[in-house]
């Protein structure tokens, strides 16, 4: 979503965030290629499976 919305989305999010938070926050467009959320989910699932299978009880 971050890459798809580009700079216009980043500017809108930054504007809303500035009105909600007293902290200055930089909002940038996403630059990650591929499916990082899917990849992170896969790594998390594999870690959980390995822990379940290979941790002594």
N, C-alpha and C positions, 0 to 999 in steps of 0.2 A: 504494500500500500504506500509506503514511504517513497519508493522509486516511482511508482505510477503517478502519484500526485505531484511530484517534482517540487520546484521552488514555490509555485503558488500555494500548495498545501502547507509547506514548511512555514511560509509567511503567515498563513491563517492560524496555524497551531501556535506559533510564537506570539501572535497578537492575543489570542485567548488565554494563553498561559501567563502572559504579562499581567492580565487583569485578575488572575486568580492567585498568583504567588508573589510574595514580596522579594523573592530571589530572582536575579537576572539569569535567564537560562537561554543558551544558544540552541536553536533548533535547525538541524541540517537535513538535507535530502539523504535518503539511504543510497548506499553505493554497492551493497553486497549483491553479487550475482547468484543465480541459482535459487535454491529453496532452503534458506538458512533455518527457518522454523522447523521444517520437516527433518533436516539434518540434526538439529539439536534434540528433537524428540526421539529420533532413532538412537543417538548416543546415550540419552538418558535411559531409554528402555533397555539397551544392551548392558549398561552399568547395573541396572536393577536386576536383570536376569543373571548376570555373572555373580553378583553378590548373593542372590538367592541360591544359586547352584553350587558355588564354590566356597561359601563361608561355613566353617565348621560350626556345628551346634553343640 
